[in-house]
Amino acid sequence: MSDQVELGTPSSRFQESSFDPSELLARIEHSLDRVADDGHWAALTWSVPRVPSERLLAAESDGDALLWAPPGEGEICALGAAFALTASGAARFQSIQQQALELWPLLDLSASDRAAPPPRFFGGFAFRPGQAQSELWQNFGDARFVLPRLAYLKSPEGAWLRLIARSADLSNSAFRAELSQQLMRAVRALFTAHEPALPARELARRELAPEAWAELISAIQDEIKSGRVQKIVAARRVSLTLDRELSPAAVHGRLRDDAPESTRFAFRVGRSTFLGATPEGLLRKRGAELTTEAVAGSINADDATAASRLLESGKDSREHEFVVSEILRLLAPLTSELAPAKREVHRLRTVLHLRTPIRGRLREASHVLELVGRLHPTPAVGGVPTDAAVDFITSHEPDERGWYSGPVGWFDATGDGRFVVALRSGLLTGNRAELYAGAGIVADSNAPSEFAETRWKLAALLGALGVSG
């Protein structure tokens, strides 16, 4: 690998208004011409202006693409896959980890700006193995992760374009021609401001009727009365047909404004995009340090007394404590320190949640996927006890969850990473949207109230689509 690849000037010096996209494309082509074929995969970076990252999603409407945008942190939006990892069945967490382990040594980072975030695999898992078999979800599968081919990265240190490609391919004229076209589309999408897209108009809606929902809640409470479970999380799907094809870039542009407290994400496979803005983190690991949180118990953010009513609610406190206790039980054997912080109210625009942050320190080195596999599904999306609750969900819920309520996120070559729970989310394909929301059911739950709760939870995503709740 040549070490003469130009990295450009720090991106903090760039402003979009004075930025010349043609100069960037020429700089990229010059860099690619100087990559030596040494059998590795080259990771190259170029400094660029800071712009809304979701713009890149509009560059292409088919093939792999992703967005990851946690609040107050770095963002990535990417097209294509240098590597794509898939796995199925109960061993899917271990399989993804092992596949990635074999690929990391192939990367050459010598031409990358060290200030840029390191390469990471991004992706997610279905709620349970076998829960992504329908036509809606089959391309996503039980587990899918990609190392992006072309990525726009933002961090406090700057912004970059990064390309990961096999060095041998960069001397192939057909590959370079295809790559040049992709680069032109990407640069045009990123650095051209567009008028806001018009919201879509709803043509048809299909969802579980309140009466059917009440029957499901009654069946759950029968399970609770029998002593087989203490809590089960029920989910429902809202299927929308709209008058125009939906733009994930436009949806995320609205979510940036409407859900600033949440982690925004998008994963496109083929022409379908699973996206959302979730308030619930699952796990973050940095070295031996880990952070997680329990999020359960909700109330409509409709007046100034909502927070105090939520904190005083016995039903919501019991639902929340199930989650806290289970997380502590699962992580205690792996940690030398593990401590929950004080319970607090997590404020979103349309709904409030009870949240308990939890910090810990690992006894021994662990990959983040090992910890994710141990924690998922938490009682916040499954129930208590987990196995009995999940068995009920898979046999009684009328709709396959797919990746809804599964873990999505990233991991790097050191085994560090961050995952969230894929809530407040939906699958977009053309002019169709399949949206999901759930509610934790305990002994004293009320079916109409829980149905209303799912409506509050869908409000932000429906608003981002331009559809009323």
N, C-alpha and C positions, 0 to 999 in steps of 0.2 A: 504494500500500500504506500502510495506517495504521501509524504508528509508536507507537501507544498500546497495543499488545498486551501484556498482563501476562505477565511471565516467572516470577513467583513467587519464593519465597525460596530461598536456596541449599539444595540437596538434602542437604547434610551435616547440616542441622538436623532432617531428617525421620527418624522411626523408624517401622518398619512397624507396631509394636504400637499406636501412637497415631495412625496415619494414617487419615484419613477419605476413602474413595474417592468418596463422593458429593460432597464438597467439590471434589475434583479435577475430576470431570465437570462440575460447575457452572462451575468456573473455565475449563475448556476451551471450553464453549459460549459463555461470555461473550467469550472471546478471538476465537472464530470469527465472532461477530456483528459484530465491529469491524474485520474485514478488508475493505479496499476492493477492488472489482473493477477492477484496473488492467491485466489481461491477462497477469500473471505467474503463476508457481506459487509459492505461499506456503510457506515452511518455518517452522513454529512449534514452540517448545519449552516444556515445563512441567517444573519440578523435581519429583522424586518420590523415594521411599525406594529404598535399595539392596536388591535381592532377587535370588534366583537367576534369571538372565536366561532360561534355557530354559523357565521357566514359561509364557512367552507362546506357545510352540508349541502348548500345549494349548487355546488360545482358539478355534482353528478347525482343522478337519481337511481342508480343501480349499483350493486356490488357492495362490498364491505365498507362501512363508515362508522365513526363513533364520535361521541362528545362526552367529556368528563369535566364538570365544572363545580367543585365544592365551593361553598361560600368563603370568601376571604383568602382563597389559596390559588395556586396555579391552575391553569386550564389546558386542555388539549382537545383539538378537533382534528380528525384524521380521515384519510381516504385510502382504501386498499389494504392489503395484508402482505407483509413480507413473509410472515409465517402465520398459519392458522392451526390452532390446536382444538381437537374435539374429543369428547369422552362421553361414555354412557354408563349407566348402572351405578351400583353402590360404591364402586371404587373410583368415581369420577374425579374427586379432589386429588387423590394420589396420582392418577393417570396424567392429569394436566401438569402437576408439579414435575413428574418424571420426564414428560415430553419436553418441557421448557429447559430442564437441566441439561439435556443433550444439545440444545440449540444455542444457549448463551455463548459457548466458546467460539462459535462461528462468527461472532460480531467483532468488527474492528472499529474502535471508537477514536482512533488517533486523529481523525479529521473532524471531530466534533468539538464545538465550543464547550469547555468544561463548565461554564456557567449555566448551560442549558440543562434541564432535567434529564436524567438518564433514560435510556430506552426501558419501556415497561410493556408487559402484556396486559391488555384490557379485555374484559369480557364478563361472563356470568354463568349462572347455573339455574336450571329450572327449579321450581319450588321443591319437587321431589323427582327422583328418577321415574321416567315413564309419564311425566306430566306435560310433555311437549311433543305429543305424537299426532295431534290433529293437524289438519291442513293449515290452520293458522300458524302453528308453532313448529312444524316439523323441520324447517330449515335452521332453527335455533338449536334444537336438540337439548339433551340433558346438560351439556356443558360446551361452551365455545369461547375461545380466547384468541385474540390476534395481536401480533406485534405490527404496528401500523407501518405501511409503506411510505406514505407522505403525510406528515403531521405538522399542524400549526400549534406551537407551544407558547404558553405565557407563564411567567413566574415573576416574583418581585424584582428579579435581576434583569428582565428583558423579555423579548419575544423573538421567536425563531421559526423558520421552516426547517424540517428535518426529513431527509430521504434515507431510507434503508433499502439497498439493492445489492444483488450479487455482483461483485466486481467484474466477473466475466460477461455479464449481461450488458454492462455499460459500453462495451466495444461492439455490441451487436446493433446494426443499423435499424433493424425492424423494432427492436426493443426501445432504442433511443427515440425513434419517431413517435411511438406510442407514448413514451414517457414525456416527451416534449409537449404533446397535446394535453396530457393530464396536467402538467405544470402550468400551461397557459390557462386552462379552465380554473385551476385552483387559485392562481394569482389574480385572475379577473374577478372571481367570486369574493376573495378576501378583501381586495383593495378597491372595490367599487361599491359605493354606498347605493342602496336600492330603496325605492319607496316602500313603505310598509304594505304588506300583503293585505288584501281585503279579507275580512273574516268569512268563514264558510257559513252557508245557510243549511240548517238541518232539514233533510227530506224525510227521514224515517228514523225511528228509535225503537229498539227492542230491548227489554230488560225483564228481570224476574219481577213478577207482580208482588205487591205488598202481601197478598194472601199467601203466595207460595213462600215468600220470605218468612212469614210467621210460622208456617208449617216446619220450615227448616230450624228455626229457633226453638220451637216446641220439641222437636226431636233431639236437639242438643241438650235441652234442659232435662229431658227424660234420661239421657246418658249421665248427666250430672247427678240426678236423683238416685240413679242406680249405684253410684259410687265409683263407676269406671273412669270418670274424668272429673276434673274440677273446673276446667275452662276449655273452650274450643273457639277458635277464631273462624267466623263465617265470612265468606267473600261472595261478591256478586259481580256480574259483568253487565255493562251497558254497551250495546252495539248501535253505532250511529252510521247512517248513510248521509253524506253531505253533497252539496251541489257542485263541488269542485275538488280537485286533487289537493290534498293537504301538503303543506311545505313544512317539514320538520325544522328547517332553519327559522321560519317565521314563528312557529309554535315556541321554539326556545327563545326567540327574541322577546316574546311576551312573558314567558316564564322568568326570564332574567329580571324583569320589572315586578312581576306578580308574586314570585316566590323566592325572594333574596335570601331567606334563612335556610333554604333547602339545597341539597346537592342535586344539580341537574345532570341528567345522563341521557345518552341515546346510543343504541346499537342497531345498525342496519345490516341485514343479511338479505341479499337479493334486492327486492323492491319493498320489503317490509321493514319498518323502523319501530323498535321498542324504545319508548322514551318516557321520561317522567321527571318529577322534582320531589325527591323524598326527604322527609324531615328526620329519618331514623338512620343513624350510623350503626353498623354491626361491629366492626373491629378495625383498629389501626395498630400496626406493629412497626416499631423502629428499634432495631437491635433487640435488646431484652425488655424494652418498655412496651406496654400495650395499653390502649384505652378502648373502652366500649361504653355502652349506655343501655339502660332500660327505658323504653318508651312505651307506655301503655296507659290508658285512661284518657278520655277525650271529652271536650265540651265545645259547643258552638261559641265562637268569639263574638257574641251578639251584644254584650253590654259590659259595663265597667265592673260588675260583680262576678263575671264568669270565672276569673282566676280563683277567687276565694271559694266559690261554690265547688270548683273542681278539687281544690285541696281538701275540702271538708267532706267530699263524697265518699261514703263507705264503700259503695260498689266499685268506684274507680280506684280507690286505694287498694282494695283486695286484688283487683285485676292487675294492678301495677306490681304489687308485692310478689305475685307469682313469677313475674319476669325477672325481678331483681334476684330472688332466691335461686332460680334455676341457673342464671348466668354465673352467680357465685359458686354454685355447686359444680358446674362444668369446668370452670377455670381453676378452682382451688388446687387440684392435684398438680397443675402445671406451673404454679406460681409460688414465689417466696414471699411476695407481698400482693395483697389484693384488697382494695378498700373502696366502698361506695361513698360518694359525696352526698351532700344534703339533697333531698328531693326538691325539685323546682318545677316551675311552669314554663314550658317551651311554647312561645307565642308565634303562631303563624297568622296569616291574614284572615283566614276564615275559621280557624279551629285552634284550640289550645290543647296541649298534651301534658301529662305528667312525665317528667324525665329525671332519671338518676344517673349522673355520670359515674363511671367506675374506672379506676386506674390500677394497674398491676405491674409486676416484674416477673419475667419468666425464670424458672429454675435452670432450664437448659435451652440450648438453641432450638428453635422451631421455625418452620416455614409458615408464613401467614395462612396458606391454604390448609395446613393441618388444623390451625385454630378455627378457621371459618367452618371447616367440616365438622368440628366438634360443637360449635355453637349453633349452627343452623339445623333445623328451624327453632328459633327461640319461641317461648310462649306468646310473644307479641304477634306472631304470625301463624303459629300452630296451635298450641294449647298445653295443658298439663293434665296427666303426664303426656309427654311428647308423642310417643308411639301410638297410644290409644287415640289421641286427638287427631293425628295425621291419618290414621286408618279410617276414622269417621269422615274426615274431610274428603279423602279420595273416593269413598264409597257413596257419599251423600250430596256433595256439591254438584249442581247440574252442569257447571262449566269447568273445563280443564284450566288450571291456572297458568300453565306455561311458565314464563319467567317472572310473572307477577309474584311478589313476596319472596322471591329467591335472592341470593346474594350476588351483587354486581360490583365490580371494582377493578383493581389492578394489583400486580405484584412485580417486583424487579429481580435482578440477578442475585441479590443478597438474601432474598426470601422475605424482605419487608414488603408492606403493602397496606392498602386501605380498601375496605368493603363497606357498602351500605345495603340496606334492605330495600328492594325495588318496589316501593309503595307509590301511591298517587301517580299511577303509570298507565300506559296503554300502548296498544299495537296499532300503528298506522300503515295502511296499504291503499294507495290510490285515494279514492274518496270515502274509504271506510275507516272507522275508528272503533277499536274494541277497548273500552276503558274498564278498570277494575278498582274496587274498594272493598274494605272489610271492616269488621267490628268484633271485638272480643266479647264472647258471651259467657256469663257466669250465672249462678243460680237465680239472682234477682234481676236479671236483664229484662228489658221490656222491648218486644219486637218492634213496635212503631218507633220508639226512640232510637233503636239501633239502626233501623232503616234510614231515619233522618240523619244519623251520624255518617252513614256512607255517602249521603248527598253532600254534607259539608266537605267531606274529604275529596269528593270529585270536583268541587267548585273551581279550584285553581286551574286544573287541567281543562275543564270545560271552558273556562274563561279564556285560556290560551288558544283554544280552538275557535273561539268566537261564538260559542254555543252557550245558551243560558242553562242553568241547572234545573 
